[in-house]
Amino acid sequence: MIHGWTAAQVRAAEQPHLDAGEPLMQRASAGLALEVEALLRRSGRWPAPVVLLVGSGSNGGDALFAGAALADRGCPVTVVPTGSRLHEPGLAAARASGVVVDDVRGWSTAEEAGAGLRRTGAAVVLDGLLGTGTSADPALRGAARDVVAALLPWTTGPDAPFVVAVDLPSGVGPDDGAVPDPTVLPADLTVTFGAHKAGLLIEPAASLAGEVVLVDIGLLADLADVPPAVSVQDRAS
């Protein structure tokens, strides 16, 4: 069985580790970078250009640190920032590794997004827009929604880049799997951290998550005695 916990349950499990100064984000981003590398190696395209869609929250920080690691390993990396601010240590690490920060205004229409993908040669689009700390309505808004809407026509077909979701696809409910707005990038791979989020196991979000890989950042022992919000049969078993 695969067990899924709510965002609140996962945050409660994280807090003692954060209080102790454990580098949870670094563990998460390192695992994310390794999974992106593995995906590209399986496709025979390693190293290859990566585009990061980065919001203001912790998922954006995870994406930025992972982008820095991928850049250090030879991948050209471009950031498309959609938030009013970015995770400062993650942005500093990305810039130090030679990551290019683009202007979000150049990715706001389908024509511009297609041109951006061709210009960067993106083999992977990393969705780090929103995470589990979003409001009760997880629907994308503003620049983030504009960019996703613009990219959607380019995410299917033989030449489409892989879409990798950071923790969960942006725009889905982390607890209930709700998709209040269909403007969501369907992921080929979701790299989730610490524990499976319940929403990843519930339709309709489950169908948008693609393959789900869990990166252990040290929370599983804390959650062992916490009743999961949902449990489903492991399709691989």
Backbone as CSV, one residue per row, in Angstrom:
resi,resn,N_x,N_y,N_z,CA_x,CA_y,CA_z,C_x,C_y,C_z
1,MET,0.830,-1.199,0.000,0.000,0.000,0.000,0.873,1.261,0.000
2,ILE,0.373,2.292,-0.627,1.000,3.612,-0.551,0.125,4.483,0.330
3,HIS,0.722,5.100,1.338,-0.017,5.951,2.267,0.240,7.414,1.937
4,GLY,-0.800,8.224,2.079,-0.676,9.653,1.835,-1.141,10.444,3.032
5,TRP,-0.429,11.509,3.336,-0.749,12.351,4.487,-1.130,13.755,4.024
6,THR,-1.836,14.473,4.861,-2.215,15.844,4.533,-1.004,16.763,4.656
7,ALA,-1.131,17.936,4.065,-0.060,18.925,4.155,0.218,19.293,5.602
8,ALA,-0.835,19.408,6.408,-0.650,19.763,7.823,0.110,18.664,8.560
9,GLN,-0.215,17.408,8.274,0.493,16.302,8.913,1.971,16.301,8.540
10,VAL,2.263,16.564,7.283,3.655,16.583,6.850,4.395,17.765,7.464
11,ARG,3.745,18.919,7.520,4.397,20.084,8.137,4.681,19.830,9.611
12,ALA,3.759,19.178,10.304,3.981,18.868,11.720,5.169,17.929,11.890
13,ALA,5.326,16.982,10.968,6.465,16.072,11.033,7.771,16.798,10.723
14,GLU,7.698,17.794,9.855,8.899,18.550,9.479,9.399,19.450,10.604
15,GLN,8.479,20.008,11.389,8.841,21.087,12.297,9.967,20.745,13.261
16,PRO,9.961,19.593,13.938,11.088,19.302,14.840,12.426,19.252,14.108
17,HIS,12.419,18.783,12.893,13.662,18.720,12.122,14.134,20.122,11.737
18,LEU,13.178,20.982,11.362,13.535,22.359,11.055,14.045,23.075,12.302
19,ASP,13.384,22.836,13.438,13.815,23.453,14.693,15.230,23.019,15.070
20,ALA,15.576,21.803,14.675,16.909,21.281,14.975,17.943,21.725,13.939
21,GLY,17.494,22.487,12.945,18.421,22.997,11.940,18.811,22.008,10.864
22,GLU,18.017,20.972,10.688,18.337,19.983,9.658,18.059,20.573,8.261
23,PRO,18.893,20.268,7.298,18.781,20.883,5.954,17.752,20.151,5.079
24,LEU,16.484,20.272,5.430,15.459,19.530,4.698,15.368,19.973,3.238
25,MET,15.461,21.279,2.994,15.373,21.753,1.615,16.543,21.244,0.795
26,GLN,17.716,21.202,1.369,18.877,20.720,0.636,18.725,19.236,0.311
27,ARG,18.177,18.460,1.252,17.937,17.042,0.982,16.915,16.883,-0.144
28,ALA,15.859,17.675,-0.082,14.807,17.585,-1.095,15.347,17.972,-2.469
29,SER,16.058,19.086,-2.534,16.538,19.563,-3.839,17.602,18.634,-4.411
30,ALA,18.431,18.047,-3.556,19.427,17.097,-4.049,18.740,15.877,-4.651
31,GLY,17.696,15.377,-3.971,16.951,14.254,-4.511,16.243,14.609,-5.801
32,LEU,15.705,15.833,-5.877,15.035,16.293,-7.089,16.010,16.332,-8.254
33,ALA,17.180,16.892,-8.050,18.177,16.967,-9.119,18.561,15.573,-9.602
34,LEU,18.717,14.634,-8.684,19.079,13.267,-9.072,17.980,12.618,-9.903
35,GLU,16.715,12.877,-9.550,15.614,12.282,-10.315,15.506,12.894,-11.711
36,VAL,15.766,14.195,-11.827,15.778,14.825,-13.157,16.923,14.252,-13.981
37,GLU,18.076,14.103,-13.378,19.211,13.515,-14.091,18.874,12.096,-14.556
38,ALA,18.270,11.301,-13.681,17.927,9.923,-14.044,16.937,9.895,-15.206
39,LEU,15.964,10.798,-15.177,14.982,10.873,-16.262,15.661,11.191,-17.585
40,LEU,16.552,12.166,-17.570,17.248,12.541,-18.798,18.185,11.441,-19.271
41,ARG,18.838,10.769,-18.355,19.728,9.675,-18.755,18.931,8.538,-19.392
42,ARG,17.757,8.228,-18.833,16.937,7.167,-19.419,16.500,7.524,-20.834
43,SER,16.316,8.813,-21.091,15.879,9.254,-22.419,17.042,9.454,-23.381
44,GLY,18.265,9.273,-22.887,19.438,9.463,-23.718,19.747,10.914,-24.011
45,ARG,19.309,11.819,-23.138,19.480,13.251,-23.423,20.301,13.972,-22.351
46,TRP,21.092,13.250,-21.597,21.871,13.884,-20.530,23.246,14.308,-21.050
47,PRO,23.726,15.518,-20.660,22.989,16.606,-19.992,22.177,17.369,-21.018
48,ALA,21.145,18.057,-20.557,20.240,18.754,-21.467,19.678,19.989,-20.781
49,PRO,19.198,20.961,-21.565,18.669,22.191,-20.980,17.406,21.957,-20.144
50,VAL,17.303,22.727,-19.083,16.186,22.639,-18.146,15.626,24.043,-17.922
51,VAL,14.305,24.163,-17.934,13.629,25.413,-17.608,12.923,25.234,-16.264
52,LEU,13.155,26.166,-15.347,12.530,26.133,-14.032,11.411,27.166,-13.971
53,LEU,10.207,26.724,-13.647,9.106,27.647,-13.347,9.099,27.839,-11.833
54,VAL,9.392,29.046,-11.392,9.691,29.265,-9.979,8.738,30.287,-9.376
55,GLY,8.019,29.853,-8.342,7.176,30.739,-7.570,7.897,31.255,-6.336
56,SER,7.135,31.904,-5.445,7.738,32.584,-4.300,8.023,31.680,-3.114
57,GLY,7.442,30.495,-3.075,7.502,29.679,-1.868,8.656,28.703,-1.824
58,SER,8.509,27.742,-0.896,9.568,26.760,-0.682,9.768,25.853,-1.884
59,ASN,8.698,25.545,-2.620,8.878,24.734,-3.821,9.766,25.444,-4.826
60,GLY,9.652,26.765,-4.892,10.553,27.530,-5.736,11.988,27.411,-5.266
61,GLY,12.186,27.418,-3.944,13.532,27.224,-3.402,14.080,25.859,-3.761
62,ASP,13.242,24.818,-3.631,13.672,23.473,-4.027,14.103,23.461,-5.491
63,ALA,13.294,24.090,-6.349,13.602,24.115,-7.780,14.909,24.854,-8.045
64,LEU,15.129,25.972,-7.358,16.342,26.755,-7.585,17.592,25.997,-7.149
65,PHE,17.561,25.367,-5.998,18.723,24.600,-5.552,18.972,23.409,-6.479
66,ALA,17.881,22.753,-6.917,18.042,21.651,-7.863,18.604,22.160,-9.181
67,GLY,18.141,23.326,-9.638,18.673,23.918,-10.858,20.154,24.211,-10.748
68,ALA,20.582,24.697,-9.575,22.009,24.948,-9.368,22.805,23.657,-9.488
69,ALA,22.286,22.579,-8.884,22.985,21.293,-8.955,23.047,20.777,-10.388
70,LEU,21.961,20.922,-11.127,21.948,20.463,-12.519,22.898,21.300,-13.381
71,ALA,22.934,22.607,-13.127,23.858,23.461,-13.868,25.304,23.062,-13.583
72,ASP,25.591,22.731,-12.328,26.947,22.305,-11.981,27.338,21.017,-12.703
73,ARG,26.327,20.223,-13.093,26.603,18.953,-13.780,26.522,19.089,-15.299
74,GLY,26.396,20.320,-15.795,26.494,20.527,-17.231,25.207,20.855,-17.954
75,CYS,24.103,21.021,-17.235,22.840,21.357,-17.883,22.676,22.880,-17.969
76,PRO,22.397,23.430,-19.148,22.005,24.839,-19.209,20.639,25.005,-18.524
77,VAL,20.538,25.926,-17.608,19.315,26.079,-16.809,18.819,27.519,-16.912
78,THR,17.505,27.655,-17.174,16.857,28.957,-17.264,15.726,29.019,-16.263
79,VAL,15.650,30.110,-15.515,14.575,30.333,-14.546,13.529,31.256,-15.153
80,VAL,12.270,30.860,-15.051,11.144,31.739,-15.376,10.461,32.077,-14.049
81,PRO,10.711,33.267,-13.503,10.189,33.614,-12.176,8.771,34.172,-12.268
82,THR,7.855,33.591,-11.503,6.472,34.066,-11.541,6.058,34.756,-10.249
83,GLY,6.857,34.653,-9.212,6.499,35.267,-7.939,7.039,36.674,-7.817
84,SER,6.487,37.418,-6.873,6.962,38.772,-6.614,8.350,38.769,-5.980
85,ARG,8.712,37.651,-5.389,10.052,37.467,-4.827,10.408,36.001,-4.998
86,LEU,11.695,35.709,-4.943,12.156,34.335,-5.038,12.928,33.972,-3.781
87,HIS,13.022,32.698,-3.505,13.776,32.200,-2.358,15.231,32.671,-2.501
88,GLU,15.663,33.545,-1.592,16.939,34.238,-1.790,18.149,33.312,-1.778
89,PRO,18.287,32.403,-0.799,19.459,31.504,-0.857,19.449,30.618,-2.098
90,GLY,18.262,30.145,-2.496,18.179,29.327,-3.698,18.560,30.108,-4.938
91,LEU,18.095,31.356,-5.026,18.429,32.201,-6.172,19.922,32.491,-6.205
92,ALA,20.512,32.746,-5.042,21.953,33.010,-4.993,22.744,31.792,-5.459
93,ALA,22.320,30.606,-5.030,22.999,29.378,-5.452,22.859,29.174,-6.950
94,ALA,21.663,29.448,-7.468,21.437,29.282,-8.898,22.314,30.243,-9.706
95,ARG,22.334,31.495,-9.310,23.155,32.476,-10.040,24.630,32.099,-9.974
96,ALA,25.083,31.623,-8.815,26.488,31.255,-8.670,26.864,30.090,-9.578
97,SER,25.885,29.281,-9.949,26.134,28.135,-10.821,25.904,28.466,-12.293
98,GLY,25.619,29.730,-12.591,25.465,30.153,-13.968,24.074,30.028,-14.534
99,VAL,23.083,29.842,-13.669,21.697,29.756,-14.122,21.249,31.127,-14.624
100,VAL,20.519,31.140,-15.737,20.025,32.377,-16.346,18.615,32.647,-15.836
101,VAL,18.356,33.864,-15.396,17.011,34.261,-14.957,16.364,35.053,-16.083
102,ASP,15.269,34.525,-16.611,14.595,35.134,-17.745,13.514,36.094,-17.253
103,ASP,12.880,36.780,-18.188,11.782,37.692,-17.882,10.467,36.952,-18.112
104,VAL,9.657,36.863,-17.068,8.404,36.113,-17.173,7.493,36.665,-18.260
105,ARG,7.642,37.950,-18.573,6.769,38.548,-19.585,6.999,37.940,-20.964
106,GLY,8.125,37.273,-21.155,8.403,36.623,-22.423,7.865,35.207,-22.527
107,TRP,7.063,34.796,-21.511,6.508,33.442,-21.482,5.002,33.465,-21.249
108,SER,4.340,34.572,-21.537,2.946,34.734,-21.111,1.917,34.401,-22.177
109,THR,2.364,34.128,-23.410,1.446,33.689,-24.457,1.977,32.395,-25.047
110,ALA,1.089,31.652,-25.731,1.510,30.381,-26.318,2.638,30.589,-27.327
111,GLU,2.546,31.658,-28.122,3.593,31.931,-29.108,4.928,32.196,-28.418
112,GLU,4.897,33.003,-27.353,6.125,33.328,-26.626,6.683,32.100,-25.917
113,ALA,5.814,31.311,-25.306,6.277,30.124,-24.600,6.916,29.128,-25.561
114,GLY,6.298,28.941,-26.723,6.892,28.054,-27.714,8.253,28.542,-28.162
115,ALA,8.349,29.855,-28.367,9.639,30.426,-28.758,10.668,30.257,-27.645
116,GLY,10.229,30.403,-26.387,11.137,30.224,-25.260,11.652,28.802,-25.156
117,LEU,10.779,27.832,-25.367,11.213,26.436,-25.331,12.208,26.149,-26.449
118,ARG,11.955,26.694,-27.632,12.891,26.475,-28.741,14.221,27.181,-28.477
119,ARG,14.140,28.400,-27.953,15.369,29.166,-27.704,16.252,28.485,-26.657
120,THR,15.622,27.966,-25.615,16.390,27.305,-24.555,16.724,25.862,-24.901
121,GLY,15.956,25.273,-25.820,16.149,23.857,-26.121,15.702,22.946,-24.998
122,ALA,14.756,23.393,-24.195,14.392,22.707,-22.956,14.000,21.250,-23.189
123,ALA,14.664,20.360,-22.472,14.283,18.951,-22.440,13.399,18.661,-21.242
124,VAL,13.477,19.523,-20.224,12.671,19.374,-19.004,12.136,20.740,-18.608
125,VAL,10.863,20.764,-18.222,10.272,21.924,-17.552,9.969,21.496,-16.126
126,LEU,10.572,22.189,-15.178,10.412,21.867,-13.765,9.366,22.799,-13.167
127,ASP,8.274,22.236,-12.673,7.159,23.007,-12.123,7.367,23.204,-10.629
128,GLY,7.922,24.374,-10.270,8.113,24.733,-8.865,7.311,25.967,-8.503
129,LEU,6.091,26.063,-9.021,5.281,27.269,-8.845,4.604,27.333,-7.485
130,LEU,3.865,26.287,-7.146,3.121,26.263,-5.883,3.396,24.958,-5.161
131,GLY,3.214,24.979,-3.847,3.400,23.765,-3.056,2.230,23.499,-2.149
132,THR,2.523,22.854,-1.026,1.463,22.474,-0.101,1.015,23.618,0.795
133,GLY,1.722,24.740,0.752,1.355,25.848,1.626,0.394,26.830,1.002
134,THR,-0.258,26.438,-0.094,-1.169,27.345,-0.767,-2.474,27.475,-0.004
135,SER,-3.320,28.383,-0.446,-4.588,28.644,0.219,-5.560,27.492,0.003
136,ALA,-6.752,27.617,0.555,-7.772,26.580,0.406,-8.113,26.350,-1.061
137,ASP,-7.945,27.355,-1.881,-8.149,27.219,-3.320,-6.779,27.149,-3.988
138,PRO,-6.366,25.978,-4.462,-5.006,25.842,-5.003,-4.849,26.320,-6.436
139,ALA,-5.903,26.851,-7.049,-5.830,27.247,-8.455,-4.740,28.291,-8.673
140,LEU,-4.065,28.182,-9.791,-3.041,29.161,-10.150,-3.664,30.515,-10.448
141,ARG,-2.885,31.555,-10.196,-3.354,32.920,-10.438,-2.228,33.739,-11.060
142,GLY,-2.596,34.871,-11.641,-1.621,35.849,-12.110,-0.636,35.289,-13.110
143,ALA,0.633,35.688,-12.945,1.667,35.310,-13.899,1.856,33.806,-13.961
144,ALA,1.726,33.110,-12.828,1.901,31.662,-12.826,0.864,30.990,-13.723
145,ARG,-0.375,31.434,-13.619,-1.420,30.845,-14.466,-1.177,31.181,-15.934
146,ASP,-0.757,32.408,-16.205,-0.498,32.809,-17.589,0.582,31.933,-18.220
147,VAL,1.654,31.673,-17.476,2.758,30.879,-18.010,2.319,29.438,-18.244
148,VAL,1.604,28.856,-17.295,1.149,27.474,-17.472,0.191,27.372,-18.660
149,ALA,-0.749,28.314,-18.763,-1.675,28.305,-19.906,-0.912,28.410,-21.222
150,ALA,0.138,29.226,-21.233,0.928,29.400,-22.450,1.721,28.147,-22.796
151,LEU,2.176,27.401,-21.788,2.986,26.214,-22.023,2.159,24.982,-22.367
152,LEU,0.911,24.947,-21.945,0.102,23.742,-22.119,0.088,23.206,-23.554
153,PRO,-0.044,24.061,-24.580,-0.057,23.504,-25.945,1.248,22.825,-26.349
154,TRP,2.330,23.082,-25.614,3.648,22.565,-25.989,4.064,21.363,-25.155
155,THR,3.159,20.829,-24.328,3.536,19.744,-23.418,3.095,18.377,-23.925
156,THR,2.615,18.301,-25.159,2.264,17.016,-25.750,2.973,16.880,-27.096
157,GLY,3.100,15.647,-27.546,3.750,15.410,-28.825,5.164,14.889,-28.650
158,PRO,5.738,14.363,-29.723,7.058,13.709,-29.627,8.197,14.650,-29.258
159,ASP,8.056,15.928,-29.525,9.138,16.875,-29.235,8.907,17.657,-27.945
160,ALA,7.870,17.288,-27.204,7.546,18.028,-25.982,8.587,17.759,-24.897
161,PRO,8.893,18.766,-24.084,9.785,18.528,-22.953,9.089,17.682,-21.893
162,PHE,9.885,16.979,-21.102,9.338,16.330,-19.914,8.894,17.408,-18.925
163,VAL,7.793,17.151,-18.248,7.359,18.025,-17.167,7.578,17.291,-15.847
164,VAL,8.338,17.907,-14.957,8.615,17.339,-13.639,8.028,18.271,-12.589
165,ALA,7.115,17.757,-11.786,6.489,18.554,-10.733,7.306,18.461,-9.458
166,VAL,7.491,19.588,-8.805,8.220,19.663,-7.543,7.226,19.477,-6.393
167,ASP,7.261,18.344,-5.757,6.406,17.934,-4.633,4.995,17.560,-5.080
168,LEU,4.358,18.411,-5.892,3.065,18.077,-6.494,2.805,19.047,-7.639
169,PRO,2.012,18.659,-8.630,1.729,19.601,-9.715,1.046,20.861,-9.184
170,SER,1.512,22.004,-9.612,0.936,23.261,-9.145,-0.501,23.398,-9.639
171,GLY,-1.401,23.727,-8.703,-2.797,23.899,-9.052,-3.696,22.764,-8.606
172,VAL,-3.115,21.733,-7.944,-3.943,20.638,-7.431,-3.997,20.717,-5.912
173,GLY,-5.075,20.197,-5.350,-5.241,20.215,-3.904,-4.363,19.177,-3.232
174,PRO,-3.472,19.575,-2.331,-2.558,18.611,-1.726,-3.241,17.593,-0.826
175,ASP,-4.425,17.928,-0.314,-5.115,17.032,0.602,-6.223,16.225,-0.054
176,ASP,-6.919,16.827,-1.034,-8.109,16.177,-1.586,-8.014,15.871,-3.067
177,GLY,-6.889,16.226,-3.711,-6.730,15.947,-5.125,-7.618,16.777,-6.032
178,ALA,-8.193,17.855,-5.512,-9.079,18.693,-6.315,-8.294,19.464,-7.366
179,VAL,-8.946,19.728,-8.497,-8.363,20.541,-9.556,-9.402,21.598,-9.923
180,PRO,-9.454,22.693,-9.162,-10.512,23.677,-9.381,-10.405,24.426,-10.705
181,ASP,-9.215,24.456,-11.283,-8.987,25.118,-12.574,-8.154,24.156,-13.413
182,PRO,-8.571,23.827,-14.640,-7.814,22.868,-15.443,-6.469,23.388,-15.936
183,THR,-6.120,24.616,-15.602,-4.826,25.166,-16.010,-3.745,24.594,-15.091
184,VAL,-3.347,23.369,-15.396,-2.338,22.624,-14.635,-1.446,21.911,-15.642
185,LEU,-0.141,21.948,-15.429,0.767,21.203,-16.296,0.748,19.734,-15.904
186,PRO,0.267,18.848,-16.772,0.330,17.417,-16.444,1.783,16.971,-16.360
187,ALA,2.134,16.339,-15.266,3.521,15.948,-15.044,3.802,14.560,-15.613
188,ASP,4.973,14.402,-16.192,5.470,13.067,-16.510,6.007,12.408,-15.247
189,LEU,6.535,13.230,-14.360,7.139,12.753,-13.118,6.862,13.772,-12.027
190,THR,6.422,13.300,-10.872,6.306,14.144,-9.686,7.300,13.636,-8.660
191,VAL,8.181,14.515,-8.207,9.140,14.172,-7.164,8.640,14.809,-5.881
192,THR,8.134,13.981,-4.977,7.536,14.489,-3.748,8.478,14.224,-2.579
193,PHE,8.384,15.030,-1.539,9.396,15.040,-0.485,8.819,14.629,0.865
194,GLY,9.545,13.786,1.561,9.202,13.454,2.944,8.157,12.378,3.077
195,ALA,7.051,12.540,2.350,5.939,11.584,2.381,5.044,11.888,1.195
196,HIS,4.288,10.884,0.766,3.314,11.136,-0.291,2.232,12.078,0.229
197,LYS,1.914,13.097,-0.538,0.800,13.968,-0.200,-0.494,13.272,-0.612
198,ALA,-1.491,13.359,0.237,-2.730,12.626,-0.001,-3.306,12.928,-1.376
199,GLY,-3.263,14.202,-1.788,-3.857,14.591,-3.054,-3.244,13.916,-4.265
200,LEU,-1.982,13.467,-4.147,-1.340,12.782,-5.263,-1.954,11.411,-5.524
201,LEU,-2.691,10.902,-4.543,-3.252,9.556,-4.638,-4.742,9.575,-4.944
202,ILE,-5.308,10.771,-5.106,-6.753,10.926,-5.292,-7.014,11.591,-6.635
203,GLU,-7.980,11.071,-7.372,-8.370,11.709,-8.634,-9.150,12.992,-8.361
204,PRO,-9.051,13.981,-9.261,-8.372,13.933,-10.563,-6.880,14.254,-10.526
205,ALA,-6.364,14.687,-9.372,-4.955,15.073,-9.331,-4.026,13.907,-9.637
206,ALA,-4.398,12.696,-9.219,-3.523,11.543,-9.429,-3.183,11.352,-10.899
207,SER,-4.132,11.636,-11.769,-3.888,11.472,-13.204,-3.000,12.564,-13.772
208,LEU,-2.820,13.654,-13.044,-1.959,14.747,-13.493,-0.542,14.634,-12.941
209,ALA,-0.328,13.682,-12.032,0.962,13.587,-11.343,1.969,12.727,-12.080
210,GLY,1.524,11.898,-13.036,2.447,11.001,-13.718,3.033,9.994,-12.748
211,GLU,4.272,9.591,-13.022,4.980,8.717,-12.081,5.328,9.539,-10.839
212,VAL,5.098,8.979,-9.666,5.404,9.680,-8.418,6.579,8.984,-7.732
213,VAL,7.626,9.759,-7.460,8.807,9.248,-6.771,8.949,9.992,-5.451
214,LEU,9.141,9.246,-4.386,9.286,9.836,-3.062,10.761,9.982,-2.708
215,VAL,11.151,11.198,-2.330,12.490,11.446,-1.804,12.391,11.496,-0.285
216,ASP,13.090,10.589,0.377,13.077,10.515,1.838,13.987,11.614,2.395
217,ILE,13.392,12.541,3.136,14.194,13.606,3.751,14.249,13.459,5.273
218,GLY,13.786,12.297,5.773,13.905,12.019,7.197,12.639,12.112,8.001
219,LEU,11.466,12.058,7.351,10.197,12.231,8.061,9.430,10.929,8.275
220,LEU,9.818,9.862,7.602,8.976,8.665,7.604,8.827,8.069,8.994
221,ALA,9.883,8.106,9.809,9.770,7.580,11.165,8.779,8.411,11.989
222,ASP,8.762,9.730,11.764,7.842,10.611,12.489,6.396,10.335,12.107
223,LEU,6.172,9.919,10.869,4.815,9.689,10.389,4.342,8.257,10.600
224,ALA,5.221,7.401,11.096,4.868,5.985,11.220,3.657,5.770,12.117
225,ASP,3.486,6.601,13.134,2.361,6.447,14.063,1.237,7.436,13.790
226,VAL,1.325,8.160,12.665,0.291,9.127,12.299,-0.634,8.469,11.278
227,PRO,-1.921,8.346,11.572,-2.824,7.696,10.608,-2.829,8.455,9.289
228,PRO,-2.581,7.776,8.179,-2.590,8.465,6.884,-3.993,8.914,6.518
229,ALA,-4.049,9.958,5.693,-5.345,10.460,5.241,-5.942,9.554,4.184
230,VAL,-5.087,8.859,3.440,-5.568,7.977,2.365,-4.523,6.895,2.148
231,SER,-4.972,5.722,1.761,-4.084,4.620,1.393,-4.612,3.978,0.132
232,VAL,-3.722,3.693,-0.804,-4.118,3.069,-2.059,-3.187,1.922,-2.360
233,GLN,-3.664,0.997,-3.178,-2.827,-0.132,-3.580,-1.705,0.348,-4.471
234,ASP,-0.498,-0.122,-4.187,0.647,0.213,-5.016,0.497,-0.490,-6.353
235,ARG,0.401,0.291,-7.434,0.190,-0.286,-8.755,1.375,-1.112,-9.215
236,ALA,2.544,-0.899,-8.599,3.716,-1.670,-8.997,3.782,-3.030,-8.326
237,SER,2.900,-3.258,-7.332,2.972,-4.516,-6.576,2.102,-5.572,-7.218
